Amino acid sequence: VIHTPIGGNGAERADVCVIGSGGGGAVAAAELASAGRSVVVLEQGPFWTSADFTQREDQMLPRLFEEAGMRQTVDGGVSILQGRSVGGSTVHNLCYAFRTPEPILRMWRDEHGLASLTPESLEPSFRRVEAGLRVKPIREDEVNTLNRRIRSGAEKLGYSGFVTHHNREGCVKSGYCILGCSYDAKQSMLVTYVPRAHAAGARIFPQVRADRIEAEGGRVRRVLASSLDRDGQVRGSIEVTAPVVVLAAGAVNSPDLLLRSGIANSSGQVGRNLHLHPSVMVAGFWDEPIHAYRGIPQSYYVDEFIDLEREPHTGYVLMPIAGFPVLTAVNTPGFGRAHFQQMRDFSKMGGLLVLLHDRSAGSVENGSSSGRPRIEYALDPADRRQLGRGVRHCAQLLFAAGARRVVVPYLPEPVVLGPGDDLTSLRDEIDVGQAPIASTHPQSTCRMGGDPARAVVNDHGECFDVAGLFVADMSVFPTSLGAPPQITTAALADRTAHHILQRWSELSA
Amino acid sequence: LRWAGCTAALTTLAQLHPLTAFGQTPVSGDAPAARFFDANQTEMLTQIMERIVDSGLPDAPRVRDTQAVASVDSLCRGLDPSISAPLPLLLGAFEYAPCVLDFTFTRFSRMSDVQKDASLEAWRTSRLPLRRLAFLGVRNLCFFGWYAQPETWPLIGYRGPLIDGGVS
């Protein structure tokens, strides 16, 4: 269903050129193509299908992730996992399906001049994307051993939490969501919006990297791109001329492309305000094997430590997590026999993530080569304290859930705790470099707002500086979202697509 | 794995001690062919990996008997050159760091296992952020290669992929 990558030079004309086929780009492409617009989608990653998803980390990490899963901040302090294939990060995400929290929308309206972002105005988009992704509650029998134990611990401690919604259909509970679903049960963009876009006539080009967006007279004109082989080597060039361009390459690559293009940055905000939802995993070990990597990885969600109504800028959530051997080994400190002492009990291990609703703001700048932006991020003192408290609560909850040993992954020396150990001895703060920190939710680097001096795009995702150039990915979030971003990303992209359709005669003139 | 940040330091090291001077026993003829790393670099990576993944279990497979190093090689071949290009220099740095930085006057590859562990520990706990970062990168590559091997999964109780007949 996908166009063969171009080996030589080529030119395309379209009504709309969409850059990126992930959680935002695929939605925009499908909505626009379904309405009759001619759409070209450029995706720098390859096209893989469930037949390629081998459930092996050595094969799937290089296939599905930017920089083979090794993307990091410039100081190495935060690992950033982002998708790099048709379907983007939705191919490897864990399917939490939350609407944008109302207090966050209110804060965006009140503090960022986005008066039109009301629950009512977003309702049609939420409904469409929830239907498109087949969002539904996770059934009780789908909650796996680890998540059941975490829920039990949360209930003992009186923590607020709930079983979430997800976007899976016919799940076989293999647990390999993060390596791509071999059963096409995960309703990622790969099996929902991308086929829908293609069926509606969108021309989808995998392994084509957008190198530059060109504008003339304040209007977007064309996209210059390179076709790549599977090793990422340039094999040809393609020029797409279109009156509308939807940039949806993610909150790292989108600002990188705008900066390389030298456009849309009169505010100086392109690449700024990077939020990451930084997370730290604390490992718990039970007496008996729980094989936490089997079943739906994340179904329970602890929201005891985030109160967006009272404080929309801060807080953290706790989420169960289980990894496969490579990811677990990489996230376990040390080496040699001390490291193996933890890995030996892999089957008895289950993790709990503290995921921070961060106020800290980093940046994305052009790096040494195209596709390798320079990412900087530091935690401010308040976020360092939040992360420290969150780790302590993870340890407390793991013990309440029956764990017999908890390993807090401080660097360079982890702390191993047993039941009854004094948790107040744990660090009050965690800074970058003091524990393995990971991010799967980069956001806010082309932020939306009402003031062109403080924002890159307006409330419909259109760049203030360049007519016809829209951004439709997590980079438009004005602040950290404080919740899993899949539905918000898709809904805002849907909203942007419908806005484009409403203004089509003007935009295409 | 911010390899690029280490390039300047590693280049300096490599100029002092060209990689061609590794001079260790090449990989045996039965070992998987490595195409990103040359034979000496492959041997160096093998020796580092042997210590990084040491379990102390007598029945654990030997790194040399698995495809672990070949997996790392394959990964590196697919990486953006700006990430992978400094890796051979980094391996050279591991070989000679004991002489240059830790004053042990012995190359890594000529050390006993205990000495090798001490050398790696010096990398892990270095006061130099770049050195710690370089260690983390090599350590993670070793774990990537090692724990991707099905022979290692019984050691940790991992049941393996379901599509290959693993137990649910």
Chai-1 contact restraints between the chains, C-beta under 6 A:
chainA,res_idxA,chainB,res_idxB,connection_type,confidence,min_distance_angstrom,max_distance_angstrom,comment,restraint_id
A,Q55,B,P161,contact,1.0,0.0,6.0,A-B,restraint_1
A,Q55,B,I163,contact,1.0,0.0,6.0,A-B,restraint_2
A,E57,B,A148,contact,1.0,0.0,6.0,A-B,restraint_3
A,D58,B,S71,contact,1.0,0.0,6.0,A-B,restraint_4
A,D58,B,A148,contact,1.0,0.0,6.0,A-B,restraint_5
A,P62,B,L75,contact,1.0,0.0,6.0,A-B,restraint_6
A,P62,B,G78,contact,1.0,0.0,6.0,A-B,restraint_7
A,A68,B,L79,contact,1.0,0.0,6.0,A-B,restraint_8
A,M70,B,L1,contact,1.0,0.0,6.0,A-B,restraint_9
A,Q72,B,R2,contact,1.0,0.0,6.0,A-B,restraint_10
A,G76,B,R2,contact,1.0,0.0,6.0,A-B,restraint_11
A,G76,B,L133,contact,1.0,0.0,6.0,A-B,restraint_12
A,S174,B,L162,contact,1.0,0.0,6.0,A-B,restraint_13
A,S182,B,I163,contact,1.0,0.0,6.0,A-B,restraint_14
A,D231,B,G78,contact,1.0,0.0,6.0,A-B,restraint_15
A,P325,B,Y147,contact,1.0,0.0,6.0,A-B,restraint_16
A,P325,B,Y158,contact,1.0,0.0,6.0,A-B,restraint_17
A,V326,B,F144,contact,1.0,0.0,6.0,A-B,restraint_18
A,V326,B,Y147,contact,1.0,0.0,6.0,A-B,restraint_19
A,V326,B,A148,contact,1.0,0.0,6.0,A-B,restraint_20
A,A329,B,F143,contact,1.0,0.0,6.0,A-B,restraint_21
A,A329,B,Y147,contact,1.0,0.0,6.0,A-B,restraint_22
A,V330,B,N140,contact,1.0,0.0,6.0,A-B,restraint_23
A,V330,B,F143,contact,1.0,0.0,6.0,A-B,restraint_24
A,F335,B,I52,contact,1.0,0.0,6.0,A-B,restraint_25
A,F335,B,R139,contact,1.0,0.0,6.0,A-B,restraint_26
A,G336,B,D54,contact,1.0,0.0,6.0,A-B,restraint_27
A,G336,B,D117,contact,1.0,0.0,6.0,A-B,restraint_28
A,R337,B,D54,contact,1.0,0.0,6.0,A-B,restraint_29
A,R337,B,G56,contact,1.0,0.0,6.0,A-B,restraint_30
A,F340,B,S55,contact,1.0,0.0,6.0,A-B,restraint_31
A,M343,B,I156,contact,1.0,0.0,6.0,A-B,restraint_32
A,F346,B,I156,contact,1.0,0.0,6.0,A-B,restraint_33
A,F346,B,G157,contact,1.0,0.0,6.0,A-B,restraint_34
A,F346,B,Y158,contact,1.0,0.0,6.0,A-B,restraint_35
A,S347,B,G157,contact,1.0,0.0,6.0,A-B,restraint_36
A,S368,B,S82,contact,1.0,0.0,6.0,A-B,restraint_37
A,S369,B,S82,contact,1.0,0.0,6.0,A-B,restraint_38
A,R372,B,D80,contact,1.0,0.0,6.0,A-B,restraint_39
A,R372,B,S82,contact,1.0,0.0,6.0,A-B,restraint_40
A,P412,B,R124,contact,1.0,0.0,6.0,A-B,restraint_41
A,P412,B,T125,contact,1.0,0.0,6.0,A-B,restraint_42
